[in-house]
Each structure stands twice: as structure tokens, then as C-alpha cells.
Amino acid sequence: MVPILVVPEKQLNGDLIVKTFGGKKVLRRNDGGTTLPGEPLLELDGDQLLTRLRKIYLIPELDRMSPYLRYIVTLDSSHIFPVHFQSARGRQVLANERHSLHLVWYRDRIFVKPIAPYLLSAAFWEWIAEADQEVFKAVAGLMRTYTHLIQSEADYRLASDDRSPLLPLSTGKTTDDFEKFARFIDQFSRLADDELSPRYLYGELRLTRLNWLIRFLFIKVTFFHVDGEWGLIFMSLLAPLIAIFAVLSILLAAMQVGLAAEALSSTDAWQVYIGVCKWFSVVVLLATTVASAGLLAVMAGVLIHEQVFAYEKIHAPKGNDIKSGVA
């Protein structure tokens, strides 16, 4: 059994208590309420509680993809930048309740799942550790990411901002509140990777790579549609085909010019112009071929570099930090 992580002295929400009925632990509220804090329509009694929690926190698609994520992202669960540093990476932090999108970034934005009020309760962790190990591992993984996201008072203040709130209203916004939160969240830093859901072997994930990987694995057409219109989605899929078509068109046009100039070479008039056309077509053919080959070589080099880095990361001794600028 996974040990209880949160001690009552460090909890930030005391609304829940654990009671035992017939040898089974159940959650109850000590303020007379009957619902889960932060979920006003979710009753503590009945089978819907665990069903709802499994729907919120389990991420089977990402767990299924986890053995292959090492090929597209750094194999490092601590590869997570603090909230205050996300803007330096050119990203806006967006609160998002979809757990599968937690720490997934796309261009100028990164999605982060907020902490629900009941996750700040010691009683909840005592109960969920016994009630459902899958949910426990998924939620504990989520909480451990906050040990990296919130490392300073600046991070805490940004996470409490009303424009993109990551923390419950009850946590407060003072320095004392931050210190209490830091002591609370630090309890999750002791968790090892193998005690959490497979997704949490990794930190931040790039959405564009997830979309291509999930297609390659024949799981879904795409991991997540950022663009709501199919036209924009099809354009992103057609972009590589259009680039290939443009390169081939240039090559074919240059070859056609060369052949046409060769056919006119027996004519005495315009010999200089014909010669220029012949050599220019050759230059265009060579330049396009070299540029295309160079681009493919760069892409192959980046891919090889990332795979070598991933291999070194997997086989690196414990405590040996490998630095990389690849996200």
C-alpha cells in the first residue's frame, strides 16, 4: 500500500474527515456538508464519487503513449519550468480543467490543470490511497508537478491570479499563505517516478509532437484540436505536402527550361540567351537539390541528437544531470 503522504498538520483544507464503516474507509465532511469540496454536485455517498474522479484524472491515452514519448520529449519528470519563467519562454499560462492537457504547450501557451480544494485535504489522500490506486497515482503525479511550477512567492502570486487561477480561493495571497502552501506541496516531492502514472515520467509536452505521435500509433486522428475549424486543421496537415509540391515544381520547371534550351541550340540566333537558360536551369536544379538535402540533413541531425540525449538520460547514473536546450 502507498503510504499516506499528507499529514494533517500541513493540510490546507480541513473540511474532510475519514470514517470507517464495515472495514471500509469513507469520506465525510465535518462541516455538515454532503458534497466533495469544490464539487458542489458530487455527493460523497454512492458510487458516483470514484467514477467522477476516474473520469477527471485518469489519462489512458497518455499512459499508453508513455513508452514512446521519450522519442519526442526529454525523459525527465522535472523538465518543468516555474510559472514565473513561462513568460520568458514566450508562453502564457492558461488554467485548464482537462487533465490530459496538463503541462502540454502549443506555441505561445501552456495548459495547466488547477488544484481542486479537496486535494489540499489530508483526509482525501488517506482515503484515495486505499480506494483507488490508479486515481491516487494520477492525482499524486499532478500534485508533484506543482513542486516545480511553484518554487517562489512570485510563482505563487501568479498562480493565484484571477486571470488564470491555478489555486483554490481558500489558499489566500499573502506571504504566510505561500509558506504554508510550500510546506504542503513539498510533501509530494519525495514521490518517485514509479509511484505515479506513466505520463509523469515526463514534464512538459509539446502538442504538435503529441498530435503526430498519436497518429503514428493509430490511437486517434489527433491528440487535441487547438483550432476548432476543420479547415485550419486540414491546412496544417497539407502544409508539408504543399512544400514538397513546391520543390518538385521548381525542379520540373528547371528541367523543362533545360530541355527547351537544348532543343533550340541548333539555331544561330539568341545563342547567348539559350546558353544562359541552359546553365541557369542547371544552377536551379543543383541549388534546390542541395537546399532540400540540407534541410533533410538538419532535421535528421536534430532527431538523432534528441535520441542520443534520450539514451544518455535513460542510462545516466542517478543524480547525474544532463543539460539540454531541447524542450
PELIN-V104843 format. One record per pair of residues at least 12 apart in sequence whose ideal C-beta (glycine too) atoms are under 10 Angstrom apart, sorted by the first residue. I is the first residue (numbers start at 1). GAP is how many residues later the second one is. D is the distance in Angstrom with one decimal. If there is no record, write none. Layout:
I|GAP|D  I|GAP|D
This chain:
1|128|6.8  1|129|7.0  1|132|8.6  2|123|9.5  2|126|9.6  2|127|5.0  2|128|8.8  2|131|6.9  2|134|6.2  2|135|8.0  2|138|8.1  2|189|9.1  2|193|6.7  3|126|7.7  3|187|9.7  3|192|9.7  4|118|7.6  4|119|9.9  4|121|6.1  4|122|5.1  4|123|9.7  4|125|6.2  4|126|9.4  4|183|9.8  5|117|8.6  5|120|5.5  5|121|9.0  5|124|7.8  5|131|9.3  5|135|7.0  5|138|8.5  5|139|9.9  5|182|5.2  5|183|6.4  5|185|7.9  5|186|7.4  5|190|9.8  6|113|9.1  6|114|8.3  6|115|7.6  6|116|4.2  6|117|8.8  6|118|8.1  6|119|4.5  6|120|7.8  6|123|9.9  6|137|9.2  6|178|7.3  6|179|9.9  6|181|5.6  6|182|8.4  7|115|6.2  7|118|9.6  7|176|10.0  7|177|9.5  7|180|7.3  8|113|9.1  8|114|4.5  8|115|8.0  8|118|9.2  9|113|8.4  9|174|9.1  9|175|9.9  10|110|9.6  10|112|7.6  10|170|7.8  10|171|9.8  10|173|5.4  10|174|5.0  10|175|9.4  10|176|8.6  10|177|6.4  11|109|6.2  11|110|5.6  11|111|4.1  11|112|7.9  11|113|9.0  11|114|8.7  11|169|9.6  11|173|6.8  11|176|9.7  12|103|9.5  12|105|8.7  12|107|9.3  12|108|3.9  12|109|8.0  12|110|9.4  12|155|9.4  12|156|8.2  12|158|7.2  12|159|6.2  12|160|9.1  12|165|8.7  12|168|6.3  12|169|6.7  12|171|9.4  12|172|5.4  12|173|9.4  13|24|6.2  13|25|8.8  13|103|9.5  13|104|5.4  13|105|6.7  13|106|8.1  13|107|3.9  13|108|4.4  13|109|8.6  13|110|8.9  13|111|8.1  13|155|7.6  13|157|6.6  13|158|9.0  13|171|9.6  14|16|7.3  14|17|8.9  14|23|9.9  14|106|9.1  14|107|7.0  14|108|8.3  14|109|8.3  15|12|9.9  15|13|9.8  15|14|5.5  15|15|6.7  15|16|5.7  15|18|7.1  15|21|9.1  15|22|4.8  15|23|9.5  15|102|7.6  15|103|7.8  15|105|9.3  15|106|6.6  15|108|8.5  15|109|9.5  15|155|9.2  16|12|7.2  16|13|6.1  16|14|7.3  16|15|9.4  16|17|9.5  16|20|8.1  16|21|6.8  16|28|8.5  16|101|9.6  16|102|6.5  16|104|9.6  16|105|4.4  16|106|8.2  16|107|3.9  16|108|5.6  16|109|9.8  16|110|9.2  16|111|7.9  17|12|7.5  17|13|5.0  17|14|9.9  17|104|8.9  17|105|9.4  17|106|5.2  17|109|9.5  17|110|9.5  18|103|9.7  18|104|8.9  18|105|4.8  18|106|8.6  18|107|9.7  18|108|5.2  18|109|5.3  18|112|9.2  19|104|9.4  19|108|9.6  24|106|8.5  24|107|8.7  25|98|9.3  25|101|7.2  25|102|5.3  25|103|9.6  25|104|9.3  25|105|5.6  25|106|7.0  26|18|7.3  26|19|7.9  26|23|9.2  26|101|7.3  26|105|8.7  27|17|5.0  27|18|9.2  27|22|7.5  27|91|8.6  27|94|8.8  27|96|6.5  27|97|6.9  27|99|9.2  27|100|5.1  27|101|8.9  27|104|8.7  28|16|6.4  28|17|9.1  28|95|8.5  28|99|9.8  29|15|6.9  29|94|9.4  30|93|8.8  35|14|9.5  35|83|9.9  36|13|6.8  36|16|8.3  36|17|8.6  36|80|8.4  36|81|8.5  36|82|5.3  36|85|9.7  36|88|8.4  37|79|7.9  37|80|4.3  37|81|4.7  37|82|9.4  37|83|8.6  37|84|7.2  37|87|8.7  37|131|8.5  37|133|8.7  38|76|9.6  38|77|9.3  38|78|4.6  38|79|3.8  38|80|5.6  38|81|8.5  38|82|9.4  38|130|6.7  38|131|9.6  38|132|9.3  39|13|7.3  39|14|9.2  39|17|9.1  39|77|7.4  39|78|8.7  39|79|7.3  42|14|9.9  42|76|9.5  44|83|9.8  49|78|9.7  49|82|8.6  49|83|9.9  50|78|8.8  50|81|6.2  50|82|5.7  50|85|7.2  53|63|9.9  53|65|9.4  53|71|9.8  53|75|7.5  53|78|8.7  53|79|7.1  53|81|9.8  53|82|5.2  53|83|9.8  53|85|9.1  53|86|7.9  54|78|6.9  54|80|7.2  54|81|5.8  54|84|8.8  55|44|9.5  56|41|8.0  56|42|9.2  56|43|6.3  56|57|9.2  56|60|8.4  56|79|8.6  56|82|9.0  56|83|8.8  57|42|5.4  57|43|9.8  57|45|9.8  57|56|9.1  57|59|9.8  57|62|10.0  57|71|9.6  57|75|9.4  57|77|8.5  57|78|5.4  57|79|9.3  57|80|9.2  57|81|4.3  57|82|5.2  57|83|9.8  57|84|9.0  57|85|7.1  57|140|8.7  58|41|7.9  58|42|9.3  58|74|9.3  58|76|6.1  58|77|6.8  58|79|9.4  58|80|5.7  58|81|9.7  58|139|8.1  59|39|9.3  59|40|5.6  59|41|4.7  59|42|9.4  59|43|8.3  59|79|6.6  59|82|9.3  59|83|9.7  59|138|6.9  59|139|9.3  59|140|5.7  59|141|9.8  60|40|9.1  60|74|9.5  60|137|9.6  60|139|9.8  60|159|9.8  61|39|6.5  61|138|9.3  61|149|9.4  61|153|7.1  61|156|9.5  61|158|6.2  61|159|7.2  61|162|7.4  62|37|9.0  62|38|5.9  62|39|9.8  62|40|9.4  62|42|9.2  62|76|9.9  62|135|8.0  62|136|7.8  62|137|4.2  62|138|9.4  62|140|9.0  62|143|8.1  62|148|8.3  62|152|9.4  62|161|8.6  63|37|10.0  63|71|9.3  63|74|9.6  63|75|8.6  63|134|5.8  63|135|4.7  63|136|5.6  63|137|9.6  64|134|8.4  64|135|9.6  64|150|9.3  64|153|7.8  64|155|6.8  65|133|8.8  65|134|8.2  65|140|9.5  65|145|7.6  65|148|6.2  65|149|6.6  65|151|9.8  65|152|6.5  65|154|7.1  65|158|8.5  66|131|8.3  66|132|3.7  66|133|5.7  66|134|8.9  66|135|6.2  66|136|7.5  67|131|7.7  67|134|9.3  67|150|9.9  68|145|6.2  68|146|9.6  68|148|8.2  68|149|6.6  69|129|8.8  69|130|8.0  69|132|7.5  69|133|5.4  69|136|7.2  69|140|8.8  69|141|8.3  69|144|7.4  69|241|9.7  70|131|8.2  70|132|7.9  70|236|9.3  70|237|8.6  70|239|9.9  70|240|4.9  70|241|8.9  70|243|8.2  70|244|7.1  71|138|8.9  71|142|7.7  71|145|9.7  71|232|8.7  71|235|7.7  71|236|6.8  71|239|6.9  72|130|9.5  72|133|8.2  72|134|7.1  72|136|9.4  72|137|4.1  72|138|7.5  72|140|8.0  72|141|5.7  72|144|9.8  72|231|9.7  72|234|7.9  72|238|9.3  73|128|9.9  73|129|5.5  73|130|8.0  73|131|7.6  73|132|5.7  73|133|6.5  73|136|6.8  73|137|8.7  73|140|9.4  73|233|8.7  73|237|8.6  73|253|8.5  73|254|7.8  74|128|7.2  74|129|7.2  74|130|8.5  74|131|9.9  74|232|8.3  74|235|7.4  74|236|7.3  74|239|6.8  74|248|9.0  74|250|6.5  74|252|6.3  74|253|7.3  75|118|9.8  75|126|6.5  75|127|6.6  75|128|9.6  75|234|8.8  75|235|5.4  75|236|9.3  75|237|9.8  75|238|4.8  75|239|5.9  75|241|9.8  75|247|9.9  76|117|9.7  76|125|8.4  76|126|7.2  76|127|6.2  76|128|9.8  76|234|9.6  76|237|6.3  76|240|9.8  76|245|9.1  76|246|8.3  76|248|8.9  77|64|8.5  77|67|7.7  77|68|8.4  77|71|8.7  77|114|9.5  77|115|9.2  77|116|5.4  77|119|8.1  77|122|9.7  77|123|5.7  77|124|5.7  77|125|6.4  77|126|5.9  78|66|9.4  78|67|9.4  78|69|8.8  78|70|6.0  78|111|9.8  78|115|9.9  78|124|9.9  78|125|6.3  78|243|9.3  79|24|9.4  79|69|8.6  79|123|6.9  79|124|3.5  79|125|6.0  79|126|9.6  79|234|9.7  79|245|9.0  79|247|9.5  79|248|7.8  80|23|6.4  80|30|9.9  80|32|9.9  80|64|9.5  80|65|5.8  80|66|9.2  80|67|8.8  80|68|3.8  80|69|6.2  80|71|9.9  80|122|9.4  80|123|4.1  80|124|5.8  81|22|9.7  81|24|9.7  81|29|8.6  81|67|7.7  81|68|8.1  81|70|9.9  81|122|8.5  81|123|7.1  81|246|8.8  82|66|6.7  82|67|6.1  82|68|7.0  82|69|4.9  82|70|6.9  82|72|8.3  82|73|5.0  82|76|9.1  82|77|9.8  83|27|9.5  83|29|8.0  83|63|9.5  83|65|9.6  83|66|5.4  83|67|6.3  83|68|8.6  83|69|8.9  83|71|7.9  83|72|4.3  83|73|8.3  83|74|9.1  83|75|4.8  83|76|5.5  83|78|9.4  83|81|9.4  83|83|7.5  84|65|9.6  84|66|9.2  84|67|8.4  84|68|6.6  84|69|9.5  84|70|4.5  84|71|5.1  84|72|9.5  84|73|8.8  84|74|6.0  84|75|9.5  85|64|9.8  85|66|9.2  85|67|9.8  85|69|9.5  85|70|8.5  86|19|8.6  86|23|9.3  86|24|5.9  86|26|8.9  86|63|8.8  86|69|9.6  86|72|8.7  86|118|9.6  87|21|9.9  87|71|9.0  89|16|8.3  89|19|9.3  89|21|8.2  89|115|9.4  89|238|7.9  90|15|9.9  90|17|8.3  90|18|5.7  90|19|9.5  91|14|5.9  91|15|8.9  91|16|8.1  91|17|5.8  91|18|5.8  91|19|4.6  91|20|10.0  91|113|9.5  92|13|9.9  92|15|9.8  92|16|6.1  92|17|4.9  92|18|7.4  92|71|9.5  92|72|7.7  93|12|9.7  93|16|7.9  93|17|5.8  93|18|8.4  93|19|5.7  93|56|8.7  93|65|7.2  93|66|8.1  93|68|9.0  93|70|9.4  93|71|5.5  93|73|7.5  94|12|9.9  94|15|5.4  94|16|6.9  94|17|5.4  94|18|7.0  94|69|9.5  94|70|5.7  94|72|9.9  95|16|8.1  95|17|6.2  95|18|7.8  95|19|5.1  95|64|9.1  95|66|9.5  95|68|8.8  95|69|4.6  95|70|5.7  95|71|5.7  95|72|9.7  96|13|9.6  96|14|9.4  96|15|4.1  96|16|6.7  96|17|6.2  96|18|8.1  96|68|9.2  96|70|9.9  97|14|9.6  97|16|6.3  97|17|7.0  97|19|9.1  98|13|7.4  98|15|7.1  98|126|8.3  99|14|5.4  99|39|7.3  99|40|8.9  99|42|9.7  99|43|6.9  99|98|9.9  99|100|9.3  100|13|9.1  100|99|8.5  100|105|9.9  100|110|9.5  100|123|8.0  100|124|7.6  101|12|7.4  101|104|9.1  101|106|8.3  101|109|9.7  101|122|9.0  101|123|6.4  102|12|9.7  102|39|9.0  102|40|6.3  102|43|7.1  102|97|8.7  102|98|9.7  102|102|9.7  102|103|9.0  103|39|9.3  103|42|6.2  103|45|9.3  103|46|8.3  103|96|9.3  103|97|9.5  103|99|8.6  103|100|6.3  103|101|4.9  103|102|6.3  104|100|7.6  104|101|4.9  104|102|7.7  104|103|5.2  104|106|6.8  104|119|8.1  104|120|7.3  105|99|5.8  105|100|7.3  105|101|6.2  105|102|6.6  105|103|9.6  105|222|8.0  106|99|9.9  106|100|7.6  106|101|4.0  106|102|6.9  106|104|9.4  106|105|9.5  106|118|8.4  106|120|5.5  107|99|9.7  107|100|8.5  107|101|8.5  107|119|8.4  109|98|9.3  109|117|8.7  110|39|10.0  110|94|7.0  110|95|9.7  110|97|9.5  111|94|9.9  111|96|8.6  111|113|9.0  111|115|10.0  112|30|9.9  112|33|8.4  112|34|9.1  112|37|6.9  112|47|8.4  112|52|8.0  112|54|5.7  113|29|6.3  113|32|8.8  113|33|9.8  113|53|8.2  114|28|9.9  114|45|8.5  114|50|8.8  114|51|6.2  114|52|4.7  114|53|6.9  114|54|7.7  115|24|9.9  115|27|7.9  115|28|7.3  115|31|6.7  115|35|9.7  115|44|8.7  115|50|9.7  115|51|6.6  115|52|5.7  115|53|6.4  115|56|8.3  115|66|9.4  115|70|8.8  116|23|9.0  116|26|9.6  116|52|7.1  117|50|9.5  117|51|4.3  117|52|8.2  117|53|6.2  117|54|8.8  118|21|9.8  118|50|9.1  119|20|6.6  119|21|9.6  119|23|8.0  119|24|6.4  119|27|9.6  119|49|8.6  119|65|9.9  120|23|9.5  120|47|9.0  120|48|6.8  120|50|7.8  120|51|7.5  120|60|9.9  120|61|8.6  120|64|6.7  120|65|9.4  122|62|9.4  122|65|9.5  124|15|8.8  125|14|8.5  125|15|8.2  125|18|9.1  125|62|9.0  125|63|9.6  128|12|8.9  134|63|7.7  135|62|9.5  136|59|9.1  136|60|9.1  136|61|9.4  137|54|9.2  137|57|9.6  137|58|6.8  137|59|5.1  137|60|4.7  137|61|8.9  137|62|9.7  137|63|8.2  138|58|7.7  138|59|4.6  138|60|10.0  138|61|8.0  138|62|8.3  139|49|9.9  139|57|9.4  139|58|9.0  140|48|6.3  140|51|5.9  140|55|7.1  140|56|5.7  140|57|8.3  140|60|8.4  141|47|8.9  141|50|7.9  141|52|8.9  141|54|8.7  141|55|3.8  141|56|4.9  141|57|9.1  141|58|6.7  141|59|3.5  141|60|9.3  142|46|9.1  142|54|9.0  142|55|8.8  142|57|9.6  142|58|8.0  143|41|9.4  143|42|6.8  143|44|8.6  143|45|4.5  143|46|9.7  143|48|8.5  143|53|9.6  144|41|8.6  144|43|9.7  144|44|4.5  144|45|6.7  144|46|9.1  144|47|5.4  144|48|9.8  144|49|9.3  144|51|9.3  144|52|6.7  144|56|6.7  145|40|9.9  145|43|8.8  145|51|9.8  145|55|7.3  145|58|7.3  145|59|9.2  146|13|8.4  146|20|8.1  146|21|9.0  146|35|8.9  146|38|9.7  146|39|5.2  146|42|7.4  146|43|9.7  147|35|9.1  147|38|5.5  147|39|6.6  147|40|9.1  147|41|5.9  147|42|4.5  147|43|9.7  147|44|9.2  148|37|9.9  148|41|9.0  148|55|7.2  148|56|9.6  149|17|7.6  149|36|9.2  149|54|10.0  150|16|8.1  150|17|8.3  150|28|8.4  150|31|7.2  150|32|7.6  150|35|6.7  151|31|8.5  151|34|9.7  152|26|8.5  152|30|9.1  153|21|9.7  153|22|6.3  153|24|9.7  153|25|4.9  153|26|8.6  153|28|9.9  153|29|8.9  154|24|9.6  155|23|8.8  155|27|9.9  156|15|8.5  156|16|9.8  156|17|8.0  156|18|9.7  156|19|8.9  156|21|7.7  156|22|4.3  156|23|9.3  156|25|6.3  156|26|7.8  156|29|9.9  157|16|6.6  157|17|9.8  157|18|9.6  157|20|9.9  157|21|7.8  159|12|8.8  159|14|10.0  159|19|9.7  159|22|9.1  160|12|7.9  160|13|5.0  160|17|8.4  160|18|8.9  160|21|9.4  161|12|9.2  167|14|7.4  171|13|9.3  203|124|9.3  204|123|6.6  205|18|9.1  205|122|9.5  206|121|6.7  207|15|9.4  207|16|6.8  207|17|6.3  207|18|10.0  207|19|6.8  208|15|9.4  208|18|9.3  208|28|8.7  209|14|9.2  210|12|8.6  210|13|4.2  210|14|7.4  211|12|5.0  211|13|7.3  211|14|8.8  211|15|9.1  211|22|9.6  211|25|8.8  211|26|9.6  215|22|9.5  221|12|9.0  221|16|9.6  222|14|9.6  222|15|9.1  243|49|9.6  243|52|9.5  244|48|9.2  246|42|9.9  247|41|6.3  247|42|9.1  247|44|8.4  247|45|5.6  247|48|9.5  248|40|9.3  248|44|9.7  249|39|10.0  250|34|6.7  250|35|8.7  250|37|9.2  250|38|5.2  250|39|10.0  250|41|9.8  250|42|9.6  251|33|8.1  251|34|6.2  251|37|5.6  251|38|7.4  251|41|8.8  252|33|9.9  253|28|8.4  253|31|8.0  253|32|9.8  253|35|9.9  254|26|8.1  254|27|4.5  254|28|7.8  254|29|8.4  254|30|4.0  254|31|4.8  254|32|9.2  254|33|9.1  254|34|7.2  254|35|9.9  255|26|6.9  255|27|9.7  255|29|9.2  255|30|6.8  256|25|8.1  257|20|5.6  257|21|8.0  257|23|7.3  257|24|4.2  257|25|9.6  257|27|8.0  257|28|9.6  258|19|7.6  258|20|5.8  258|21|9.0  258|22|8.8  258|23|3.8  258|24|6.6  258|26|9.1  258|27|7.6  259|19|9.5  259|22|8.5  260|14|9.0  260|17|7.4  260|18|9.3  260|21|8.8  261|12|8.7  261|13|5.0  261|14|7.8  261|15|8.5  261|16|4.1  261|17|4.3  261|18|8.9  261|19|8.9  261|20|6.9  262|12|8.6  262|15|9.3  262|16|6.7  262|19|9.5  264|13|8.5  264|14|9.5  265|13|7.7  302|24|8.3  305|19|8.9  305|21|7.6  306|18|8.6  306|20|5.8  309|13|6.9  309|14|9.8  309|15|5.4  309|17|6.6  310|12|9.9  310|14|9.7  310|16|9.5  312|12|9.4
